[in-house]
Amino acid sequence: MLNKVELLAPAGTRDSFFAAINNGADAIYLAGKAFGARASADNFTDQEIKELIQYAHIRDKKVYVTVNTIIFEDELTDVIKFIEFLYINDVDAIIIQDLGLAMVVHEKYPDLALHASTQMNIHNINMVKTIQKLGFKRIVLPREMPLETIKQIKKEVDIELEVFIHGALCVSYSGNCYFSSLIGKRSGNRGRCAQPCRLPYTLLNQEKYWLSPKELCTIDKIKELIEEGIDSFKIEGRMKRPEYVAQVVRSYYEVISGKGLIDYQKHDQNLRLIFNRDWTKGLMFKEENAMFTNIDQQNHIGVFMGKVLSTYKDKVNIKLSGDLSFGDSIRLVGKVTDAVTVNQMYVDNKLVKKANTGDIVTIKTHISGLEDANVFITTSKEQIDFLESTYKTDNFNIQIDGKCYLENDHLVLEVSDGRNSVKRIMESLPEVARSDQREKIKEQLLKTASTIFSFRSLEIKDNVFVPLKELNQLRRDTLDDLIKLREVKHQNRRVEEITKENISSKEEKVKVKAKVIDEKQLLIALEYPFDEIYIADYAVYQKYSNRENIYYYVPRNNQQSYCEKLVTSDISLVRYGHSAIYSNVTNSFTVRQLEKLGADTIGLSLELSFMKMKALLAGYRRRYGSLPSLEIMVYGYYELMIMAYCPLNKALGLNKKGCKECLKNQYYLNDRLGYDFPLMRDEECNMKILNSKKLHLIEHLDDIINIGIKNLLLDFSLETEEEMRKVIGMYFDRLNGKVINEEIEKVTYGHFLEGVI
């Protein structure tokens, strides 16, 4: 007997919601009109969310609402108001990214379950232990976490674990991608990712979809995951159509339920047909680097179903290796590509509605030149029609037990669903029966077809005469009462006041800092009066760690535990030093939470504009009566993305990472507009994509300092010795009041002036 596990499905529309419930999902995750990481989905109004929570609870399902974007200071009031609405209206949990918002919600709404979004990138066991102490009930694990780590967490930490089992993958570590944000202002951390990873890039003179992952499919690994004690299996797809949700939920439900012989080939075919970019088992199962992405195609592939034998003008003859029906959609891929919806097809010159495997069919196309093309079915009308039927009607059924009897001369109907019991007394007195009326009473009370209930048993104890109209009303009122009990799962939720704090002010002088990647750059930095220097090489750090101003810059996805002078985005390590600028800090609550975790200086998110920074500082001063120690990057290449996957390794035709080819030469991804994005690995062989332009805020140093940000970071990576000296000289001269006449090429203000969408 397999352990009970939750099947968690996405809903971006009402139809998707019903598709998930009717096909076997135990819980649904969805978003309101704001603060959700899929802003392009239809999403739901407050009233719709209230109704859907009630609908789900009646059917013993759960609803989780995503509040998993970064939150700016001027949004805090609205987002807390939204969460209070969800809390009052019985939401089962919220999925949250913002660490500061989580701090406030846990204190103000103590009975609300918090799920740590995958966007929080909780990627090692110490972070899991920390997040548990902060009040989280569940962690949505990053897609990159290997199964061995998941097993360790499950063994050592009493917290619910949720893993992705199917759907689209991000090539970047979750919560660590700024690609869309920096090149087009559309922030993935704000739910508006433009998916630049799905575009073609040139690498080693080959234009391919180097950053486009295949679809995750683990249907043949489900039993293994159940045995490991995973609590929730998550399907990605709030942007997908309801038929997709229906098929994926249906297939995984059949496997999870473990009833009968599982036809994995049938499930694979159905899942591929509804949507696939080819499959990967994902990094949880240590998929080889070369197998993780589909560099030749970034959209739906479909299922191979034939080959073009011959062509004539705008017609093709196809030898079928699968069935084809009127209304299906196909893609023909050869020297050219065409997409066709089949509205006419001929077999032996006869017009047919369906053709079978082995037939040669003639179909009209839009273009010529399709000789020898491979043919793929991309939409099956039969599949779509069936899946649509699963969510257009409510076929949910709850069995109840009942008994009808007299009490103090009044007729009583009592029903129970096994958890809730309802007793309803008919107001009018029944009449004396002249014959046995019990079967007629039973027959009338059993008429529940217009509801979600059906009687498993119904006992009629007393013989009386009751008009049919009154019996019907008694049944309706009793079942309505049962519905109302089932609607509410969380009774008497408390709302608490947020603890007020007054933090002593501390004087802080302006500090100029450098981040460097190797000993050569470190030696140059040591020639200048930097207050602190961050080194992203642990061996070099250890060599110079006796110097008070040297800090180790921890890899963003580290798997180690340290207790030294650190700069890190790992919340379990910030007590040893500074919180890095890639920690997604965008409001005063998050600043305060990191201070409580022990960080002495907090790096602000690169997605903050100057005005958002001012608002954050004003909010902190208003709440806590002082200013925090904050840091921003003022020069350097932003890291747009950090990946476990390596495109260079794949381009070189290698199967496994660790080749160190990237250390021999500098490589770039070149986009269609001619921009070059440098590739650079970290100590743990994660690949980083840097921005094509350097951040350069030298003109705005006074503004930054005057609002209260006193820690200024110069981040060096690709710079030569000459370039480093030039940049360092310019910034120290500017801070010393000198006029700067020199310029730097290929620079950007980042989001400093305009912010993100």
URFEN-V144439 format. One line per field, one symbol per residue. ss: DSSP state (h for helix, s for strand, l for the rest). psi: psi as a letter, one per 30 degrees, with the letter a starting at -180 (. if undefined). burial: 1 if it has 16 or more other ideal C-beta (glycine too) atoms within 10 Angstrom, else 0. A space follows every 50 residues. Layout:
ss: ???
psi: ???
burial: ???
//
This chain:
ss: lllllssssslllhhhhhhhhhllllsssssslllllllllllslhhhhh hhhhhhhhlllsssssslllllhhhhhhhhhhhhhhhhllllssssllhh hhhhhhhhllllsssslhhhllllhhhhhhhhhllllsssllllllhhhh hhhhhhlllsssssssslllllllllllhhhhhhlllhhhlllllhhhll sssllsssllllslssslhhhhhhhhhllllssssllllllhhhhhhhhh hhhhhhhllllllhhhhhhhhhhhllllssllhhhlllhhhlslllllll llssssssssssllsssssslllsslllssssslllssssslllssslls sllssllllssssslllllllllsssssslhhhhhhhhhhhhlllllsss sssssssllsssssssllllssssslllllsslllllhhhhhhhhlllll llsssssssslllssllhhhhhhhhhhhhhhhhhhhhlllllllllllll llllllllllssssssllhhhhhhhllllllssssllhhhhhhhllllls sssllllllllllllssslllllhhhsssllllllllhhhhhhhhhllll sssllllllhhhhhhhhhhhhhhhlllllsssssssllssssslllhhhh hlllllllllhhhllllssslllllsssssslllllsssslllssslhhh hhhhhhllllssssslllllhhhhhhhhhhhhhhhlllllllllllssll lllllll
psi: kkkkkkjklljfleeeeeeeefggkflkkllaflgkgiffleakleeeee eeeeeeeeghllkkkkhhlkklegfeeeeeeeeeeeeeggkelkkkejee eeeeeeeeifgkkkkjlfffhjgleeeeeeeefggkflkjkkffkleeee eeeeefkikkkkkkfkakkkflkkggkgeeeefgfjkefgghkghffglk lkkhgkjlifgjllkkjgeggeeeeeffgkekkkkkhfflleeeeeeeee eeeeeefgkakkieeeeeeeeeeekkhllkflfeghkkefgeljffkgak eakkgakkelljcgkkkkjkgllklkflklkkjbelkkkkkjfkkkkhgk klfkklkfljkkkklflaggkgkkkkkfkjeeeeeeeeffffkjgkkkkl klkklkjhgkkkkklkgfekkkkkkkelkllkkfljgeeeeeeeffigfg aglkkekjkjekjlkkkeeeeeeeeeeeeeeeeeefejfjkhkkklkkkk kjkkkkkklkkklkklfleeeeeeefflhkekkkkhjeeeeeegffkegk kkjkkfhlglklhajlklgjfffffgbkklfgghjglfeeeeeeefffkf kkkkkfgkleeeeeeeeeeeeeefgakljlklkfkljkjfkkkekjeeee ffgleklgfgeffelklkkkafggkkjkkklafggkkkkllflkkjgefg eeeeeffgjfjkkjjkdfkleeeeeeeeeeeeeefgglkkfllklillfb geefal.
burial: 00001111111111111111111111111111001111101111000111 01111111001111111111111011001101100110111111111111 11111101100111111111111111110111010101111111101011 00110010111111111111111111111111101111111111011111 11100001111111111110110011000111111111111111111111 11111100000100001111111111101111110010110111101101 11101111001000011111011111011111110001010100111000 01001000101110100001001011111100110010011000000101 01010000001111101000010101000100000010011101100100 11101001010001010000100110011011100100000000000000 00000000001111111000110111010101111111011001000011 11111111000100111111111111111111111111111111101010 11111111111111111111101100111111111111111111111111 10010010100100001111100001111111000111111111111100 10010011111111111010000100110110000000000000000101 1100110
//
